[in-house]
Amino acid sequence: MSRSHPYKWWNIIAFIAVVLVNVLASTLPIGGRSTAAVSNMYPTLITPAGYAFSIWSVIYVLLACFVVYQATPTGQAKTSVQSIGIFFILSCLFNIIWIFLWQYVYVELCVIVIILYLLSLSVVYVRTRTPQPTRGEMWFVKLPFSLNLGWVSVATIINIAVALEKNEWSGWGLSDTTWAIIILLIGTVLAIMVSFPYRDSIYPLVFVWAYVAIAVEHPNNENVRLAALILAAIILVYALWLFFARNRERD
């Protein structure tokens, strides 16, 4: 296999474009309103507290590390990097499109784009789960995409809920609280099903972060708050078990 890959410069350009659009979204702002302002227009019981979205800062720092790593002679020779192909670039493209659509309150179109974003990240995630990764691959390939996929998984669920709220969905006769708990349970199952085959303890921890923020945001809805906290605790215990199980297997 070639010791360089054809997408390294495109990966850098795509990532820089994402960062620039994110900066413009908060400074201009694009569409004349902040990202949070759009979210506040259609509140749901699974919308987390505002601080939860600060996880994007961590994700972008880690993705910056990936972009640098994949351009180094060591990084670009790795199978895990070469196997990504065009899918990181696609994920950046969908991220940019989503920001524009969200800022201009095309919430329903956002659902389609964030699902495409999620699917492109899923391909990257699966292709980078190489056995016996080096330390560089662990920190600069696996970790960034575990965190990114985890948060976009959560964001997809929230985006769908916001779109339903905007369109005043009846909920088939079930209350908002009941639906919120159902969605939290679905998220928990997703956190377990995605992470278990790869013994990935990072992906489920993103759900813990989100669920605690949901509990913080909704102190007056005791059922949702309790469900979020209990499920966060269950996922946390599961993530810790995965971490130690993976280390035992490695030993």
MOLINDA-V752152 format. One record per pair of residues at least 24 apart in sequence whose ideal C-beta (glycine too) atoms are under 7 Angstrom apart, sorted by the first residue. I is the first residue (numbers start at 1). J is the second residue. D is the distance in whole Angstrom. If there is no record, write none. Layout:
i->(I/I)
j->(J/J)
d->(D/D)
//
This chain:
i->(1/3/4/5/5/5/7/7/7/8/8/8/10/11/11/11/11/12/12/14/14/14/14/15/15/15/15/17/17/18/18/18/19/21/21/22/25/25/29/30/30/30/31/31/33/35/35/38/38/38/39/42/42/42/44/44/44/45/45/45/45/45/45/46/46/46/46/46/46/46/47/47/48/48/48/48/49/49/49/51/52/52/52/55/55/58/59/59/59/62/62/62/63/63/65/65/66/66/66/69/69/69/74/75/75/78/79/80/80/80/80/80/81/83/84/84/84/87/87/87/88/90/91/91/91/91/94/107/107/107/108/110/111/111/111/114/114/114/114/115/117/118/118/118/121/121/121/121/122/125/129/143/146/146/146/147/147/149/150/150/150/150/151/153/154/154/154/154/157/157/177/177/177/180/181/181/181/184/184/184/184/188/188/188/191/192/195/199/199/199/199/200/201/201/201/201/204/204/204/205/207/208/208/208/208)
j->(82/77/76/76/81/82/85/86/89/70/71/76/89/67/70/88/89/67/71/88/89/92/93/63/64/67/92/92/96/92/95/96/60/96/99/99/99/103/103/99/100/103/103/104/103/102/103/102/103/105/162/162/165/166/161/162/165/176/177/180/218/221/224/157/158/161/180/183/184/214/158/217/210/213/214/217/213/216/217/213/209/210/213/151/209/147/147/148/151/143/144/147/144/148/140/144/140/141/144/136/140/141/136/136/140/137/130/128/130/133/137/141/141/127/124/127/128/120/123/124/124/120/117/120/121/124/120/162/163/166/163/159/159/160/163/152/155/156/159/156/152/152/153/156/145/148/149/152/149/149/198/202/200/202/203/202/206/203/202/203/206/207/206/190/187/206/207/210/183/187/221/223/224/224/223/224/227/211/227/228/231/231/234/235/235/238/242/242/245/246/249/242/239/242/243/246/235/238/239/239/235/232/235/236/239)
d->(7/5/5/5/6/5/7/6/6/6/5/6/5/6/6/5/6/5/6/7/5/4/7/6/7/5/6/6/6/5/5/6/6/5/5/7/5/6/7/7/6/4/3/5/7/6/7/6/7/6/7/5/4/5/4/6/5/5/6/4/6/6/5/7/6/5/5/5/7/6/6/6/5/3/5/6/4/4/4/7/6/6/3/6/6/7/5/5/6/6/4/6/5/7/5/7/5/6/5/6/4/7/6/7/7/6/6/5/4/7/5/5/6/4/5/6/7/5/5/5/6/4/6/4/5/6/6/6/5/5/5/6/6/6/5/7/6/5/5/6/6/5/7/5/7/6/5/6/7/5/5/6/5/4/5/6/6/6/7/5/3/7/5/6/7/6/6/5/6/6/6/5/6/5/7/7/5/7/5/6/5/5/7/6/5/6/6/5/6/4/7/7/5/4/4/7/5/6/4/5/5/5/5/5/7)
//
